[in-house]
Amino acid sequence: MNVPIYQQALGSDFHRLQPELQEYFALAPGSGKYGVGEGTFDVVGCRQDWLRPLLRLTGGEEAFFPEYGENIPFRIENHAHQDPFGRSSLTARREIRFPERTRIFQDTTSVTRGNGAPQLVDYVGRYRRLVTDLNLTVTPEGRLRGVSEASRLFLGPLRIPLPAALDAKAYAEQWWDPADGSNGRHHIQVKVIQPQIGLVLVYAGSFDYRLRPYTGGSAAQSFLPRYAQPDRWENRV
């Protein structure tokens, strides 16, 4: 039986999450289903005008983008699968629908073993060149908090750890609000902060979420739709 990667990383703390969050993070390879969320970001993007030209140069990476907006509709798909190296993984593909264009923001989170304990490693962007370690905690209210740390770049054969002075950390929190709408909604808030620059990226909003069966009922553990696959996989941590 496949154990969801977030449950592997959190251990017994997984059951302290709000029940709706446990359901959200319970997707595992071979289930024959994927998750779809649709909602609105109250805020999303880069607030600093002077930084946007630089982010425009990296827009094709599908990791950062120069736009900023409020009340922006978005869609997220979560696909649980084994990556080409046999690691249990979760790939997320987000479509952020700015008025001028739709931006894609994608990543794959894989479980590895560090000192014998499960550790989540996040590969960001269409080429999976930016890699970070994820540290997770559960709040007393049952919310999930995550911090990305120890980033590095993979450029060809090079593995380049980012020094603390240059590294940007992502701070994320996700929770369920039963009082939002008639049936409750999922909420998420993420801030990416670089010590020398400040706030690089922010997104915060709410969404509805449901599971859908794959077309054809595929339940292969390695199945991932072609449109959700990156242009390059990375095995190194």
ZAMARGU-4260 file (C-alpha; in steps of 0.2 Angstrom, whole numbers, plus 5000, padded with zeros to 4 digits):
<rodrens>
0) 5000/5000/5000 | 5006/5017/4995 | 5008/5030/5009 | 5005/5048/5004 | 5022/5058/5004
5) 5015/5071/5016 | 5010/5057/5028 | 5028/5049/5026 | 5036/5066/5030 | 5024/5071/5045
10) 5023/5054/5053 | 5010/5053/5067 | 5008/5072/5065 | 4998/5070/5049 | 4983/5065/5059
15) 4984/5081/5068 | 4979/5090/5052 | 4962/5096/5049 | 4952/5081/5042 | 4950/5091/5026
20) 4968/5094/5024 | 4971/5075/5027 | 4960/5072/5013 | 4969/5085/5002 | 4986/5077/5005
25) 4981/5059/5005 | 4983/5057/4986 | 4995/5043/4982 | 5002/5034/4967 | 4991/5021/4959
30) 4975/5028/4965 | 4968/5031/4948 | 4963/5049/4953 | 4970/5067/4953 | 4965/5082/4962
35) 4958/5098/4954 | 4956/5115/4964 | 4948/5131/4957 | 4947/5147/4965 | 4954/5165/4967
40) 4970/5172/4973 | 4966/5188/4983 | 4984/5193/4979 | 4997/5185/4967 | 5014/5189/4960
45) 5028/5201/4962 | 5024/5218/4971 | 5040/5226/4968 | 5040/5236/4951 | 5059/5236/4950
50) 5061/5218/4951 | 5048/5213/4937 | 5060/5215/4922 | 5072/5202/4930 | 5058/5190/4933
55) 5052/5193/4915 | 5068/5185/4910 | 5064/5169/4920 | 5046/5168/4915 | 5049/5153/4903
60) 5055/5143/4918 | 5037/5142/4925 | 5043/5145/4942 | 5043/5164/4944 | 5034/5177/4934
65) 5033/5196/4933 | 5015/5200/4934 | 5005/5205/4950 | 4987/5206/4952 | 4972/5205/4964
70) 4957/5194/4963 | 4965/5183/4950 | 4957/5166/4946 | 4967/5151/4946 | 4967/5132/4944
75) 4978/5119/4952 | 4980/5100/4948 | 4989/5088/4959 | 4995/5072/4952 | 5003/5058/4963
80) 5015/5046/4954 | 5032/5038/4955 | 5045/5048/4946 | 5056/5040/4933 | 5068/5036/4947
85) 5055/5026/4957 | 5052/5040/4971 | 5035/5043/4977 | 5030/5060/4971 | 5017/5074/4969
90) 5017/5085/4954 | 5007/5101/4955 | 5003/5112/4940 | 4995/5129/4943 | 4987/5140/4930
95) 4986/5158/4936 | 4975/5168/4924 | 4980/5186/4924 | 4971/5197/4912 | 4985/5199/4900
100) 4991/5180/4900 | 4990/5164/4909 | 5005/5159/4919 | 5010/5141/4923 | 5019/5138/4939
105) 5024/5119/4942 | 5034/5109/4954 | 5037/5091/4959 | 5039/5086/4977 | 5047/5069/4980
110) 5051/5059/4996 | 5069/5054/4999 | 5078/5046/5014 | 5089/5057/5024 | 5098/5049/5038
115) 5085/5035/5037 | 5070/5047/5039 | 5058/5053/5025 | 5062/5070/5018 | 5053/5080/5005
120) 5063/5088/4991 | 5054/5100/4980 | 5060/5102/4961 | 5053/5119/4954 | 5050/5124/4936
125) 5048/5116/4919 | 5066/5110/4919 | 5067/5106/4938 | 5083/5116/4940 | 5079/5124/4957
130) 5078/5112/4971 | 5074/5115/4990 | 5071/5105/5005 | 5054/5106/5013 | 5052/5106/5032
135) 5034/5104/5038 | 5025/5107/5054 | 5007/5106/5060 | 5000/5120/5070 | 4989/5118/5086
140) 4974/5122/5075 | 4978/5108/5062 | 4985/5119/5049 | 5000/5114/5038 | 5015/5125/5038
145) 5030/5123/5027 | 5047/5131/5024 | 5058/5128/5009 | 5077/5129/5014 | 5094/5125/5008
150) 5091/5129/4989 | 5102/5124/4975 | 5103/5125/4956 | 5107/5111/4944 | 5115/5118/4929
155) 5120/5104/4918 | 5133/5093/4928 | 5135/5107/4941 | 5126/5107/4958 | 5127/5125/4965
160) 5121/5127/4983 | 5114/5145/4985 | 5123/5154/5000 | 5112/5160/5014 | 5114/5178/5008
165) 5107/5174/4991 | 5094/5160/4995 | 5076/5164/4995 | 5065/5155/5007 | 5046/5151/5004
170) 5035/5151/5019 | 5018/5142/5016 | 5002/5139/5026 | 4987/5129/5021 | 4971/5127/5030
175) 4952/5123/5029 | 4939/5137/5033 | 4922/5129/5036 | 4914/5146/5038 | 4919/5151/5020
180) 4905/5149/5008 | 4891/5136/5010 | 4902/5121/5011 | 4919/5128/5017 | 4935/5131/5007
185) 4953/5128/5006 | 4965/5142/5009 | 4983/5145/5005 | 4996/5158/5008 | 5014/5158/5002
190) 5028/5171/5003 | 5045/5170/4995 | 5057/5181/5004 | 5075/5184/4999 | 5086/5192/5013
195) 5094/5206/5002 | 5078/5210/4991 | 5063/5206/5003 | 5047/5199/4996 | 5050/5191/4979
200) 5033/5182/4976 | 5017/5181/4986 | 5001/5172/4983 | 4986/5170/4995 | 4968/5164/4991
205) 4955/5151/4993 | 4948/5137/4982 | 4937/5122/4980 | 4944/5105/4978 | 4939/5088/4971
210) 4946/5072/4965 | 4943/5066/4947 | 4947/5049/4939 | 4960/5048/4925 | 4953/5046/4908
215) 4954/5027/4904 | 4955/5024/4923 | 4974/5022/4923 | 4980/5016/4940 | 4998/5014/4935
220) 5010/5020/4949 | 5021/5029/4937 | 5006/5037/4927 | 5007/5056/4924 | 4998/5065/4910
225) 5009/5072/4897 | 5004/5090/4899 | 5009/5089/4918 | 5026/5082/4914 | 5041/5093/4915
230) 5053/5096/4901 | 5067/5088/4911 | 5068/5077/4927 | 5081/5078/4940 | 5087/5064/4951
235) 5100/5073/4962 | 5096/5080/4979
</rodrens>
